[in-house]
Amino acid sequence: KNGGVSAAKNMGIEHAQGRYVMFVDSDDCLLSDQIVPEHLMSDADLVLYDINMIRTKKCFTWTALDSQAGAVERSVILRRYITTSALNGPYAKLFKTALLQSSGLRFDKNFVTGEDWLFGVDFVLQAEKIHYIPVSAYVYYRDGRNTLSRLRRFPDKSLENLIAMYQKKRRVLEEVFCDAPDLAALQGIASAMLIEKLFN
């Protein structure tokens, strides 16, 4: 009771009985007719969809990946998590319940910002099979007021969380992309994103 969004999502994971879990905010919409059984034939650990975003009464598609439908390498997803905000939320993703439960992965209740990003990265690091479906399966109503409210209420915690996210990015880059020819560029993007968030 009154545990916050992370506690609510964790309770959902612990009570889930289906093959997959998808998270839906109370003010958003799930386009369930876009999620069809054929999408699950790959038995992927993670299935990604696009999002229809509504902002100031205008709708546009937020594309998860710049690729065709099908299997996606883990490194492609991690690169996207590190260099953009396209995958930050847990929305429009199907997480395999068995992997969630066997890994014990949960949302960090100590975070006031970035907990969804951290959860997503940790799940991808454990996922063996990732599949992308380039259709919108979710409608996200974007309202910056909730984020601003958290920043005003927990300024120190927000700063700590942003730095923790940056440090996680650095660790992933060192472990997964240590041999990548563009490692320095990826590190620069991670630093630039932190600076932008701090100034925002």
N, C-alpha and C positions, 0 to 999 in steps of 0.2 A: 504494500500500500504506500502510495506517494514515494516510490523508490526511484522514479525518473525513467527516462526512455530506455536506458541501457538495461535496467532491472526488468522492465517489461519485455524487452526483446529476449533476454536470457530466460525468462519464464516461458516464453513461447517456444524456445529451442528445447527446453527440458520437457515440455508437454507434447511436442510434435510427434505425430504418429505416421504421417505420410512419407513418401519417398523424398520429397523436397520441402524446403521452407522458403517462403518469400515474405519479405517484410513490407507492410503497407501502412503509411501514416494515416491518421484518422481524417485528415483534410484532403487526401489525395484519392485517386481512383485507379483501380486495377482493371485493365482491359482484358478480362479473362478469355474472351473469344479469340484473342491473338495467341494464347498459350494452348497449343494443341498437342495431343499425344505423340505425334510424329517428332516433335522437338526433343522428346525424352528417349528416343530410340537409341541414342548414342550412349546412354547410361553415364553421362558426364557427371563429374563432381560439382561442376559449376556451369550454369547456362546463363548467358548474358543477353539482354534485350536492349533496344533503344528506349528512349523516354520522350513523351510529348510534354513539353514544359509550358506552363501558362504563367506569364508575367505581364503585369499591367494590361490584362485582358487580351494579350497577344499570345498566339500559340506557335511554337517552333519545335522541331525535333532535335533532341540532344543525342547525337550518335555515340554509341559506346566505343566502337572501333571503326577504323578505316579499312575494313576488309570484307570479304564475302562470307556467306554463311558457311559454317563448318568448324572443324577443330582449330584451336588456336594455341600456340606455344605459350607456356607460362611466362617466358621472358618478355613476350609482346605485351601481356597484361600488366606485368610489373613495371615495364617501361611507361605504360600509359598512366599507371597510378602515380609514378614519380614525377612525370613531366606535365600532367594536366589535372584538371578537376573533374574530368568526364566520368570517372568511376567512383567518386568519393562516397556517395551514399550507398546503402545496402539495397536500394530499390531496383526493380526490374532485373533482379537476379534470382535464380533458383539455386539454393545451396543444398547439397545432398545431406539429408538428415543423418544418415549413418556416419558420415565423416565428421559432422558437427558433434555428434554424441561420442564417437570413439576418440576424437582429439581433445575433447573437453574445452574447445575454443568457445569463449564468451566475450561479450562486450565489456570493456573496462568501465566500471561504474565510477571510477575516480576521474574520468575525463569529462569536461564540460563542452569541449569541442574536439573534433578529430577522432572520436571513438569509432565512428563508422568506417573511416579510412583505415584505421589501424586494424580493425576486425577484417576488413576486406583483404588487406595485404597478407595478414597472417593466414587467412583461409587459402589464398592463391598459392602461398608457399607450400601448403600441404596438398593441394589438389593435383591429381595426376592427369585428369582429363577435363579440358575446358572447351566449351562449345559456344559459338556466337550465332544468334538468330537476328538478322537485321530488320526487325519489325518493332514497332512501338507497342509495348505491352503494359505501359504505366503512364498515368497522367500526374505530373508533379506540379502542384501550385506553389510557386516560389514566392516566399515572403521573407525578406531580410530582417524583419522586426524581431523574430525569435533569436536569431544570431546576435543581433545588437543587444537584446535584453540579457543574454548570457554573458556577453562581454562586459556589460555595465555591472552585472551582479557579481561576476567572478573574474575581475581583471587579472589578478596574479595567477590564478589557475589557468586561465586562457593562455597566458604567456607561457607557462610551464608546458601546457599541452602542445602548443605550436612548436616549441623547441624539441619536445619529445618526438613529434612527428618528423621533424627534420633529421634528428639523430637516427631514427628508424630508417629513413631514406638513405642516409649515408651507409648504414650497416648493410642494407640490401644491395646497394651499389657495389660495396666492397666484396660481398659474398657471391652475388649472382653475375655482376657485370665487370669483375676484376680484369678480364681479358678483352673487354669491348674496346674497339678503337676510339669510340666517342665517350669514354668514361669521364674525361675531364669536362666535356660539354654537358653531360648529364648531371655531374656534380654542380656545375655552374647554374643549371636550370633549377635544381633543388634549392640552392642558396638564394637565387633570385625570387623564387616563389615564397620562401620564408620572409624575405625582406618586404615583399609586396603585402603579405598578410599582416606583418607587423605594422606597416604604415596604414593599411586599411583600418 
